[in-house]
């Protein structure tokens, strides 16, 4: 068989390989997709032609050989949340190293959007799923577990022992927030919640209450404002705060967005932060670095969270671990900045007067 000169790898097609090997294109496809089903002599002949020609099988052929899509589905509640954006960067960085792509499922906090991503999982158009939702998406009659794909809960744990989780130490950080405020002399506390019913909110409020008890205060003395993890929740909490006569002096917000919303609103009414009220956030988003004053917050290792979650999922996909082998809880870092300070030793008359 004569050797042929090939000018460019991009010009090589499967038909060229077939012609060089003296076989049909169907035979070449079979060798590349199901090598165990062809004779060894034919296999060797085709692979020699592949080597000589420089032919690179396309992604479809690679998928057929591995029986993998080389794609992972990541389902997030709301992509406009900067926390999820940074986690997704970590996920993508880790998956890229394994040659995997990513499909991002943005629910936008609307449960009716779940069905399309359930279909993706059940039809096995992806090799695994990362869930940032805190629950298993369903379409009314089925949920993602029925597809039998590896699933990892990221950022928010899921109550299923078969699903490993990679989360942060929410409860411990919230407990530390109360301890920190108490050390500054605060005795009246406010809590701005996250989305009611979410596992993240449950853990953060639980830690806050544990901190209140450990500091010797009663839970019924806490002022609690409810709302989702958004700026508007902090603004609404601020409106309530401004209408109070005996205001909390130490505020812990379950996310940075609501902390920022709170601070912006109260400062518009000439309430000083931290002289009149101290505020701690949770997340460590980049926005917190640029607020005025800069926000005291617990910084989550968001990029690391995404990397570790993707790594665990890849190990499940490759069969290097079983689902029950891995649950990770990453620590947070308290960033002490300008929105917290000691309670002023005075009668708080200025606070009471401004409420009238």
N, C-alpha and C positions, 0 to 999 in steps of 0.2 A: 504493500500500500504506500503510495507516494506521500511525502510530507508536504503539507500545504502552508503557504505563508499567510499569516493572519495579521492584518494591519492594526486592528483595534479590538480590545476586549468588548467594547460596546457593540461591535458589529456581529459578534458571535451569537447565533441563535441555536435552538435545539435541533433544528433541521440540519444545520451545519455539522453538529456533532454526529447526528445520525448518518450523514453522508460520509464523514470521515471514518466512522466505525463500520460502515457497510451494513447497517441495520435500519429498521424503521424508526420514525419518531416515537411511536407508541412504545417500542422496546426501550428507547432511551428514558422515556418518562417512567417506565416501570422499574428500571434499574435505579433511578434516582429516588423514587417514592417508596418502592417495596423491594429492596435488594434481596431479601430472603426468598422471593418468589421467582427468581430467574436462575438459570444455570451459571455456575461459576465462570465458565469460559466466556459466556456472553457478558457477564458482569465485568470481568477484567478487560474485555475488549472495549466496552463503552467507557469505562473509567479511564483507560489509557487515552481514548479520544478526547475526553473531557480535559485531561491533564495537558495533552499536546496543544489543544486549541485555546486553552485559557478560559473556557466557558465557565461562567459563574451562574449556578442555578438561581432562579428568582425566588422571592420570598415565599411564593405559593408552594414551590417544590420543597423548600426547607420545612415548611409547616407540615407538609404531607409526611416527610420522613420522620419528623419528631412527634407528629400528632399533637403539636402545640400551636397556639395562636400567637405566642410571644407577646401577649398583651394582657394587661391587668386593668381591672375596673376599680376606680376609687369613687365612692359615693359620699358627698359632702352635703350638709344641710343648707349652707349658704356661702357661695364663693366670694361675696363681697366682704365677708369677715376676714380681716388681715391675718388672723390666726391660721385659718385654713390655707390661705395662700402660701404662707411660709412653710407649713407642713408639707404641702404639695411639692414645693421645691425640693425638700429633702427626699420625698418619695421618688420623684423623677430622677434625681441625681443617683440614687441607689439602683433603680431599675435600669438606667442607661448602662451601668457597668455590667449588667447581666444580659444586655442586648434586648431588653424588653421595652415595649411602648406602653402608653397609658391612655385610658379612656376616662374622662372626668365626668361623673354624673352629678350635676348640680340640681338638688331638689328645690332650692330656693324656698325652703321651709313649707313646701306644699306636698302633702302626702300623695296626691293624685299623680305626681310625677314618678312615683316609684315603679309603676308597672313596666315601663320601657326598660328599666335596668334589671328588673327581675327577669324579663324575657332574655336579655343578654346573657345572664348567668345560667338560666335553665337551658338555653340552647347551646351553651358551652362555646360562646363566641369569645370568651376570655379564659385565661388559665387560673385566675384567682381574683379575690375581691378584698379590698381594704374598705372598711366601713368607719366613717367618722360620725355616724348618726347616733350611736348609743342603743340601737335596736336593729332588728332584722327587717329590711324592706320587704313588703309583700304587695301582691296585686289583688287582694281580696280572698282568693282561694289558695294561693301558693306563696311561699316565701323563698328567699334565695338559697336556703339550706338544702332544698330539694334537688338542686342541681349537682350536689356532691362535690362542689369545688372547694378548695382551701379558702378559708375566710379568716381575716385577722381584724379585730376591733382596734381602732387607732384613735387615741385622744379620749374616747369615752368607752368604758367597758360594757360588755353585753352579758346579760345573765344566761350564759350557756357555757357549761364546762368544756364543751368541744371546740369553743372559739377562743384562741389565745388573745390576750390584750396587751397593748403597749400604751400606757397612760402615764400621767404625772401624779405626784403626791398631793392631790387637791386638798384632802382633809387636813394633812399635816400643815400645809401652808396657811390655810384659813385659821387654824388654831394659833399658829404663830402670829398672824395679823392682830388678833386680840391681845396676845401677850405683848406685842410691840407697842400697841396703843396704850395698854395699861401701864407699861414702863414709862411712858411719856406723861402719865398722870391723868389720863382720860378715864372717866367714870360713867359717861352716858354714851351709848353706842348705837349706831345705825347700820343697817345691812341692806345693800341694794342687790337684789337677787338676779339670777340668770333665768333662763326659760323654765317656768314651772313644769315639773314632771320629768325634766331631763336628769340623767344620772350624774352629770357634771354638777348641776345645781344642787342636787341632793347631797353629794359629797362635800361641796364647799360650804353649804349651810350647816351641815352636820359638824364639820370641823369648827366653824364659827361658834356654834352652840357649845361645843366641848371646851373651847377657849374661854367663853363667858363663864361656864361653870368652874373651870380651873382657877379663874381669877377671882372667884368668890362673888360673882354677880348672879342675878336671877334672869332667866330667859325671858320672863314676861316683861322685863324692863327694856328689852331690845325694840327699837323701831325698825320694822321691816317693810321695804317697798318692793313689790313684785313687778316683773316684766321680763321680756326676752333679752338676750345678749346684744343689745343695740344702744346707740347713743341716746335715743328717745327715752329709754327707761331711766337713765340718769337725769334727764331733763325733768321728767315727771316726778321723780323722787325729790328733786330740788324745789319744785313748786310746793310740794307737801311740806318740805323742810322749812321753807320761807314762811309758811302760814303758822308754824308752831311757836309757842311761847317758850317752852323748855326744850331747846333743841339739843340733839346729840352733838358732842364735840369730836367724836371719833367715828369716821364712816369707813366701812369696808365695802367695796364694790366687787361683785363676782366677776367682772370683766373690766378691762381698761376703757372700753368704749363708754360704758355707763358712768364710770368715774369721770371721764373727760366731759361728758354731757352735764353731769352734776356740777362740776367745778365752773364750767363756762356760765351756767345759769346763775349760780349764787354770786359769782363775782360781778355779774351785771347789776346786782342789787347791792353792791359795795360790801359784801361779806368777804372778809379776808381769809385767804388760805395760805398758810396754816394757822394764822394767829387766832381766828375765830372758829375754824373747823379744820380738822385734819382729815385727809382722804388717802386711802390706800386702794390701788387697783390690783388687777390680776391678769396676767398674760405676758406683759413686757413687749407689747407691739411697738413698732417703730414710731408711731404717732406720739407715744408717751415720752419720747426723747425730745420732742419739740413743743410740748405744751408749755404754757406760762401760768403758773410755775411748773417746773418739770415734775412728772408724776412719780411718787413712790409706788412701787409695784413689785409683784412677784413675777419674775421672768421665767417663762417656760422655755425649755430647750427645744424650740419648735422644729428647727431643721433636723436636729438629732432624732426627735420623735418620728419624723417622716422617714429618715434613713433606717432606723431600727425596725419600724413597722414593715417597711418594704423588704428588709433583710429576712425578717421572720417569715413573711409570706413566700419569699423565694425558696427558703429552706423547706417549707411545706410542699411547694410545687415540685421541688427536686427530690422529695422523699427523704431529706436529711434529718427530719425530726417529725414527731407526731404532735397533734394539736394540744395534747395535755402537757407538753414539755415546757411551755414557755409562757410566762406572764411577767411583764416588765412594768415597774413603776419608777419613773425617773424623777430625781429631785428638782426643786426649783431654787432660784436665787432671789433673795430679797434685795431690791435696789433701793437704798435709802436716798431719797431726793428731797425736793422742796415743798411737797404738799403735806408733809407731816412735821409736827413740832410739839413741844410740851404745852400743856394747858396753862394759860396765863392765870396767875394767882390774883383773881379779882372776882367780882360778884356777877360777871357776865351781863351787867346792866345794858351794855351796848347791844347785845344780842336780843334781850327782851324788848328793848326800846324799838329796835328795827322791825320787830314782828308786829308792833301795834299799828 
